[in-house]
Amino acid sequence: MSDYDLIVLGAGPAGATAAIKARSLGLRVAVFDEASAAGGQVYRAPSPARTTTQPEADQRKGDALRAKLATSGAVLYANHRVWSLTSGFSVIAIGPDGPLTLEAPNLIVAAGAVERHIPVTGWTLPGVIGLAGATILLKAHGVLPGRRVVVAGSGPLLLLVASKIIAAGGEVAAVVDAAPRAGWLAGAGAMLARPDLMAKGAGWLLTLLKARVPIHSGAAIRRVDGTDGVETVTIGPVDRNWRPVDGTEPTIAADAVCLGFGLLPSTEVTRLLGAEHRYEPELGGWVPAVDAALQTSVPGLFVAGDGAGVRGADTAPLSGELAALGVARRLGHAGDLASQAATIAADWRRSGRFGAAMSGLAMPPPGAAAMIDAGATVCRCEGLSRATLDSAIAAGARTLADLKATTRCGMGPCGGRVCGEAAAMLIAAATGWDRQTIGQPSARPPLRPVPLAAIAAAFDYDELPIPAPAPL
Ligand SMILES: Cc1cc2nc3c(=O)[nH]c(=O)nc-3n(C[C@H](O)[C@H](O)[C@H](O)COP(=O)(O)OP(=O)(O)OC[C@H]3O[C@@H](n4cnc5c(N)ncnc54)[C@H](O)[C@@H]3O)c2cc1C
């Protein structure tokens, strides 16, 4: 008998809600998360060292979610990094007490999203951090990325991060948005359908206007310069396809840069388990192909939250509930779950429109590859510049696997999470191929860095099988 009926990977809003729902239907549920508490990225629990008098709205929502999960009866394995999985399903993790493997016939992957990076010259300098990563610094630790910060890239996280820096007492030297101002109008329809979220965005913008922060739309960072860290940031205009064009190139004094171009669904687990995927630019890129219950092409493997397509924090819990209902139905749970699922699915689709519109705003068009200079480091783990990758592509590399084999791009500790997207953009730029043709990177364990001792486990040399000598 399996350890549980269901294992949930990820205790963000999608995974935690899936676990709570599944427990309410009587399923035996375990949840893994590498963070020290449930909440995921958006409702991340503040670090114990952080003292705030007034918890912010996201923290209050996170506290409520954590309390509900704690009393649901689901077993939460916090501080457990899942580094491998096998079909059927075995989930292999490393936690504070060492390795742990649990089994269940159903798995909901609610692993969230990762940041999309477009490398610029100087982005490896200390003081340059990811835009989404900056939210962790600000929310969980109450730490400013710098004293005078340039916030650059694309999508709604620009306004969120810039306004949080100001609220925390920092200075935003400039917001640099690659999308033209008119680009935001494209999402207007979806925004009008969610006046609450639109008001939130308007509040962020008002904070920037009050602080007289210069907002450069249709512009991007040309380079970041400094000796031991960020000192200056040079920006310049880009066209509608985000290709750098001639124009004034002001240099801004700053000691930090928050840089990011939206989010990509985290699909390494579903790729590792052999699920089918399809390319959906409005959902952030490659997403697992799913049925109405969010079950992938692998029976028993469900997805929820941003990992099923970037739709944002408000939509994530609905997909969690939907996936939990799908698991219960698969297990033959009695009761009218079909009509419940139909109602939730309709809400999920409606709610998802706003998130998808925001995700679309951040999505770089193909011309954005031109923002990467020949000398810019693309693969940070292996120290590979654009010029090196372009030479490999010119010599015939046509897939991410080709680039990996010929240059080691994506073979470092990040496993391609940081450089894979930029590398695919370079192949697309050189070949004119679309992203479906280029394909996805392969996923291989370990999905996360893991100590060798955890893989090898304890052994005695006498236990090692010695093969018989080959006959001469
Ligand atoms: C860095 C970052 C910061 C963000 N900040 C904001 C923000 O401030 N405001 C906002 O509205 N949206 C933010 N977003 C988007 C937001 O995270 C999502 O819209 C929302 O949280 C999606 O919920 P989810 O449950 O799908 O995923 P998440 O909330 O991302 O939860 C996924 C969980 O899975 C866990 N996980 C993933 N892989 C593993 C593994 N191998 N082993 C163990 N655990 C694993 C993670 O630790 C995480 O807790 C951010 C996204 C990112 C990537």
PDBQT file of the ligand as one rigid body, heavy atoms in Angstrom, charges set to zero:
ROOT
HETATM    1  C1  LIG A 501      10.450  34.478  -7.192  1.00  0.00    +0.000 C 
HETATM    2  C2  LIG A 501       8.991  34.839  -7.421  1.00  0.00    +0.000 A 
HETATM    3  C3  LIG A 501       8.401  35.881  -6.711  1.00  0.00    +0.000 A 
HETATM    4  C4  LIG A 501       7.068  36.234  -6.931  1.00  0.00    +0.000 A 
HETATM    5  N1  LIG A 501       6.520  37.263  -6.216  1.00  0.00    +0.000 NA
HETATM    6  C5  LIG A 501       5.219  37.613  -6.415  1.00  0.00    +0.000 A 
HETATM    7  C6  LIG A 501       4.614  38.675  -5.677  1.00  0.00    +0.000 A 
HETATM    8  O1  LIG A 501       5.253  39.314  -4.864  1.00  0.00    +0.000 OA
HETATM    9  N2  LIG A 501       3.312  38.981  -5.940  1.00  0.00    +0.000 N 
HETATM   10  C7  LIG A 501       2.571  38.272  -6.852  1.00  0.00    +0.000 A 
HETATM   11  O2  LIG A 501       1.381  38.573  -7.053  1.00  0.00    +0.000 OA
HETATM   12  N3  LIG A 501       3.105  37.246  -7.535  1.00  0.00    +0.000 NA
HETATM   13  C8  LIG A 501       4.407  36.916  -7.346  1.00  0.00    +0.000 A 
HETATM   14  N4  LIG A 501       4.968  35.884  -8.060  1.00  0.00    +0.000 N 
HETATM   15  C9  LIG A 501       4.058  35.070  -8.891  1.00  0.00    +0.000 C 
HETATM   16  C10 LIG A 501       3.373  34.131  -7.893  1.00  0.00    +0.000 C 
HETATM   17  O3  LIG A 501       4.344  33.307  -7.330  1.00  0.00    +0.000 OA
HETATM   18  C11 LIG A 501       2.359  33.214  -8.450  1.00  0.00    +0.000 C 
HETATM   19  O4  LIG A 501       1.419  33.826  -9.266  1.00  0.00    +0.000 OA
HETATM   20  C12 LIG A 501       1.623  32.393  -7.378  1.00  0.00    +0.000 C 
HETATM   21  O5  LIG A 501       2.320  32.319  -6.181  1.00  0.00    +0.000 OA
HETATM   22  C13 LIG A 501       1.425  31.018  -7.953  1.00  0.00    +0.000 C 
HETATM   23  O6  LIG A 501       1.138  30.109  -6.949  1.00  0.00    +0.000 OA
HETATM   24  P1  LIG A 501       1.634  28.596  -7.082  1.00  0.00    +0.000 P 
HETATM   25  O7  LIG A 501       1.062  27.891  -5.911  1.00  0.00    +0.000 OA
HETATM   26  O8  LIG A 501       1.350  28.098  -8.432  1.00  0.00    +0.000 OA
HETATM   27  O9  LIG A 501       3.215  28.664  -6.997  1.00  0.00    +0.000 OA
HETATM   28  P2  LIG A 501       4.202  29.179  -5.875  1.00  0.00    +0.000 P 
HETATM   29  O10 LIG A 501       3.580  30.157  -4.999  1.00  0.00    +0.000 OA
HETATM   30  O11 LIG A 501       5.429  29.582  -6.599  1.00  0.00    +0.000 OA
HETATM   31  O12 LIG A 501       4.512  27.876  -5.014  1.00  0.00    +0.000 OA
HETATM   32  C14 LIG A 501       5.307  26.836  -5.512  1.00  0.00    +0.000 C 
HETATM   33  C15 LIG A 501       5.987  26.173  -4.353  1.00  0.00    +0.000 C 
HETATM   34  O13 LIG A 501       6.649  25.005  -4.836  1.00  0.00    +0.000 OA
HETATM   35  C16 LIG A 501       7.846  24.857  -4.132  1.00  0.00    +0.000 C 
HETATM   36  N5  LIG A 501       8.741  24.046  -4.956  1.00  0.00    +0.000 N 
HETATM   37  C17 LIG A 501       9.001  24.178  -6.280  1.00  0.00    +0.000 A 
HETATM   38  N6  LIG A 501       9.865  23.232  -6.686  1.00  0.00    +0.000 NA
HETATM   39  C18 LIG A 501      10.165  22.491  -5.589  1.00  0.00    +0.000 A 
HETATM   40  C19 LIG A 501      11.015  21.362  -5.363  1.00  0.00    +0.000 A 
HETATM   41  N7  LIG A 501      11.717  20.780  -6.359  1.00  0.00    +0.000 N 
HETATM   42  N8  LIG A 501      11.083  20.851  -4.112  1.00  0.00    +0.000 NA
HETATM   43  C20 LIG A 501      10.351  21.399  -3.103  1.00  0.00    +0.000 A 
HETATM   44  N9  LIG A 501       9.551  22.474  -3.251  1.00  0.00    +0.000 NA
HETATM   45  C21 LIG A 501       9.442  23.001  -4.478  1.00  0.00    +0.000 A 
HETATM   46  C22 LIG A 501       8.342  26.273  -3.912  1.00  0.00    +0.000 C 
HETATM   47  O14 LIG A 501       9.197  26.353  -2.793  1.00  0.00    +0.000 OA
HETATM   48  C23 LIG A 501       7.043  27.046  -3.708  1.00  0.00    +0.000 C 
HETATM   49  O15 LIG A 501       6.737  27.236  -2.353  1.00  0.00    +0.000 OA
HETATM   50  C24 LIG A 501       6.309  35.522  -7.868  1.00  0.00    +0.000 A 
HETATM   51  C25 LIG A 501       6.892  34.471  -8.587  1.00  0.00    +0.000 A 
HETATM   52  C26 LIG A 501       8.223  34.130  -8.377  1.00  0.00    +0.000 A 
HETATM   53  C27 LIG A 501       8.853  33.008  -9.171  1.00  0.00    +0.000 C 
ENDROOT
TORSDOF 0
